[in-house]
């Protein structure tokens, strides 16, 4: 197992990562830096801007892409809420990236985990997934024609692997990885490992899991279980690519639904979103004269961070906004006007694509 760390990352909680560099060092992750950027063809905007900040086994995936080898990408839906957090968009951006290189893509609905950790019935989870979550992922850019969908409760491979894995780890080892745990979380963690590894039952191949860093414990557990079941399965170690959290609009480190005034959800009324943006933490100066003279402290501005992480794909356009704001040419109010305009375009586009995707759900490829 991994060594016991000084800090725990809770996949089910509201973990805040205050120092990504320290996290990389403590968990021995691979930094996503300029050298890493060079090994991935046509990097997406998250990679180019280093919002994707680290990973595990990245060179293996880059090699598979270069040699046109088979590999898979897997992501999952937790159908415990009726809306999506805006940060989900980052997961889909990275899934989209790997789909363009013909990765086998799997999207699992974690209905068993949702029942065990969030008290959401299987029936309710299924309804939410089919009516909203799956269409929303497609609206964000997931290619349904290149994706196999499934529910944990209906995937016998995932459940069988979870039972097999349960004999390969002790309670103390769970505690060293997850901190304080309960039976529901133990079962959910084992099912997550089943999710991550079941595509290799038909054929050994590399796989990449695009997730937020809060899901790191599941990746580490899966890699340990690969080593412990090598004589039975001979799986290849799964890889992962991690993106930074979307910061809260009030300047705290992560958007949280516990602070609705500083969190943006999908979908959400654009007037309410713009109100939140206009009240967001600004990098502008206290007076117009001071702002024109000194320029903004862009790194403290949450609205610019929103443009950078979610709304403006064109690097040249973003750089111009950055330079104008930093020099004092662009005012904080003008920056927020830009963000509201871009957010309105994004929300309208999402809503239209969501309705189109809902009409296609019954044609999707599901594992039965």
N, C-alpha and C positions, 0 to 999 in steps of 0.2 A: 504493500500500500504506500501511498504518498506519505512523506513525513508529516507529523502534526505541525500545523502552522500556528503562528501567533494570533492570527485573525481568521475568523470564519466568514464565508460568503453564504448567505442564506437565499436559496433559489425561491423560497416562498414568502420572503419578508420584504423589507424596504431598505436593503443594504445600500449604503452610500460609499462610493469609492472616492476617497479624497486625494489619493496620489497614485496615478496609474503607473508611474515609473517604479514606485515602491512595490506595487502589486506584481508587476512583471518580474521583479527580482525575487520576491518572496516565493512565488509559485513557479519560478523558473520557466516562465512563458517566453515565447519568441517575440521580440518586438517587431512591429510592422513599421519598418523604417525605409529609407531610400534604397538600400540594397534589396530589401524584400519587394519593394515596389517594382523593381526592374525585372523580377522573375515572373511576374504576372502580365500576360498580354492584355492590352486595352483596359487598363485599370479603371474602375468606375470612380465616381466623384468622392465616395467615402474613402476609398483607398488613396486617391490623389491628395486629399486634404487630411489624411491620417486620422480621420474619425474612426476608421478601422485602425486599432492601435496595437493589436497583438494577436497571437494565435498559437496553435500547437500543430506540428506536422505540416506546416505550410509548404515546405519544399516538396513534399511527396505529392501534394495536389498540383503544384506548378509543373512537376515532372509529368504527371498524368496528362495534363492539358497539352504540354509540349509534344509528348509522344502519341497523343490521341488515344490514350488508354481509357478503358472503362473506369468510371468513378461515379459516385452518387452524392447527392446533396439531400439533406433531411432537415426539415423544420417541423414545428408542431404548433397547434392552437390550444390554448387553455380557455375553454368556453365558459368561464365563470362570470363574465360580465357581458352586458348588452352592447358595449361600445369597445373600440380599440384605443389603446394609447398611441399617440403620434409616433412614439419610438419604434413601434412595430414596422413602420415604413423602412427603417434601416435594415431590419432582418430581410425583408423582401428585396431590397436593393441588392443585397449580396447573393440571395438565391437567384435573382435574375441574372446576375453576373455569371454564375456558374452554369446556368441553364443554356447560355449562348454557346458554351463549349460542349454541349450535348451530354451533360451529366444526367444520370437517371435521378429524377427528383421525386421525393416522397413528402407528403404533407399529412401528418397524423393529428387526429383530434384526441386530446388527452382527456377523454371522458372518465376513465377510471381514476386518474389522478385528481380530476376536478371533484369527483364524488368523495374521494378519500381525504382531500385536504381543504376543500371549499364547500362541502355538503351540497353539491349540485347533482341532482338525480341524472341518471343516464338519459332518460327521456328528455329532460330539459336541456342537457348538454347537446344532444343530437339536434333538437329544434333550433337552438341558437347557432350551432355550427352551420347547418344547412341554410338557414334563413339569413344569416348575417356574416359570420366569421369567414367562411370559405369564400363567399362572393366578395367580401372586403379584401381578402388577400389577392384575389384575381384582379380586383379594381386597382390595387396598388402595383400590379405589374407581374404577378405570378403567371406563368404561361400554363394554362390548364391542359393543353394538348401534350405537354412534356412532363406532366405530373400524375403520379398515382396517389390517390387519397385513401384514407382508412380511419376507422375508429379503433382505439385501443381495445375496447370491449369486444370487437369483432375480429381482431387480428390474433389468431391462435398462435402464430409464431412469436409475437411479442409476449403473450402471456406465458407460453412454455419456457421461453428464455428467462423470464423473470423468476420462475420457480427454480430453474436450474441454477441461476446466479445466486439464489438465496442460500445455497449450500457453500458458497465460495467466499463468504465474507462474514465477519463477526460483528456483534453489536458494538464492541469497542472501536472497531475500525470505522463503522458508520459514524460513531460519535466524533472520531478524530477528523473526519471529512466534513461533517455537517454541523457539528456542535450538538446542541440539545435536539433530540429527535423523538418522534412518536411512531407507533405502528403504521399509521396512515402514510407518513412520510417515507418510512422504510419501503413499504410496498410501492409507493410512487417512484422512488429512486430506482428500484429494480425494474419497474416497467419502463422508465426512461432509458435505461441501458438496453432493454429489449428493443425499444424504438430505434436507438442509435445503431444497433448491430444487426437487426433482422434482415436487412437487404443483402447481407453477405451469406445468408444461408443457402441461397441459390448459386452464389459465385463469390469467391474471395476477391475483394477489390477495395481500393482506397475510398474513403468517404469523408465529406466535409460537413460540419455542423455550424452554420452561421447563427450566432446568438449574442445576446448581451452578456457581459462578463458575470452577471449574477447567476448564469447557468453553468459556470465553470465546474462546480462540484460534480455535476452529472457527467461531464466529459471526463474528468479525472477518474471517477468510479468506473466508467465504461472501459477506459484504457487499462485499468487494473484488472478488470474481469476478463479482458482479452488475454492477458498474460496468464491468468489463473485457469483458463479453460482451453489453453492452446492444444492440449492433447486430444480434446474432444472436437473443437471447431476450427482451430487454426485461422481465426479471423485476422484481418489486418487491423492495426491500431487506427482508430478513427482520428481524424484531424478536426480542428475547429478554428474559426476565425471570429474574433470578438470586436464589437464596436463600443464606443463610449456611450454613456447614458446621455439622453437629451436632458439638459439642465432645466430646472424649474425657472419659470419666468421671474420669480422673486430673487434669483441669484443663488439659491441653494442647489445642491449638486445634482439632484435627480427629480424630474417631474413625478409627482405623486398624486393619485386621486384623492388623497386625504387633504390636499390643498387645491380644491377645484378652481380657485381664482388664479392659480399659477400653472395649471395643467391644461393642455389642449387634447381633446379626444376626437375620434372619428366615428360618425360625423358630428359636427357641432355648428350651431348657428353662427354665421360669419360675423354678425353684429356683436355677439358676445365674445367671439375670438378677438376681434379688433379692439374691443374694450380691454381685454386682458393684455394685448400687445401694447396698448397705449399706457397701461399702468405698470409695464414690466420694468425691471431694473435697467437703468440706462448707463451708458458710458459717457454721456454728454456732460459738459461742464455746467456750473451753477448759473453762469450768466452768458448772454450772447457774446459779449466782448471777450470773455475768457475762453469761450469755445472757439471763436474765430482765431484767437491768438495761439492757443495751446493744442487745439484739436481734441477729439474724443479719446477716451481710454477704451479702445475697441474691445479689448479682451474681457472687459467687465460688462459688456453690453449683451443682454440676453436676446434682444431682437436681432442683432447681427448674427448671433449664434443660431437663431432659428433660420435665417436666410442661408447660412453656411451648411447647416446639417440637413435641411429639408426642402427649401423652396427654390433656390437658384442653382441650376445645374451647370451653367456656363461659367467657367473659371475666370475668363476675362471680365465678364460682367460683375462677378463677385469681387474681383481684385479692384476694379474701378470704384465700387461702393466703399470698399475698405479704405482705399487711399484718400478718397474724398472725405470720408468721415474722420479718418485719423488726422487729416490736415486742417479740419475745421470748415472746409468748404460745404460739407453736408451737415445739416442740423439733425438733432435727435428726432424732432418731429417729422422731418422729411424722411428719415430712415424708417420710422414707424409707418408712414404713409406707403412707402415701398413695400414693406412687409404685409400690410393689410391688402394691398392690391394683389401681391403674389399669393397670399393665403386664400383670397377669394377665388382666384383662378384655380388653385389646387383643390379647394373644397368643391367647387362646381364640377370640376373634372372627375373627382372621386365619386360624387353623387351620381353622375351620369353613368359612369362605368359600373358602379355598384348595381344599379337597376338592370343593366344589360347582363351582368354576370349572374344575377339571381335567376334569370330565365334559362341559364345554361346548366344549372346545378344537376338536373336530372340526367344530363348527358355525360357527366364526369366519370372517369374510371376509378371505381372503388374496389378495394380488396374486401371480399365478402367472407 
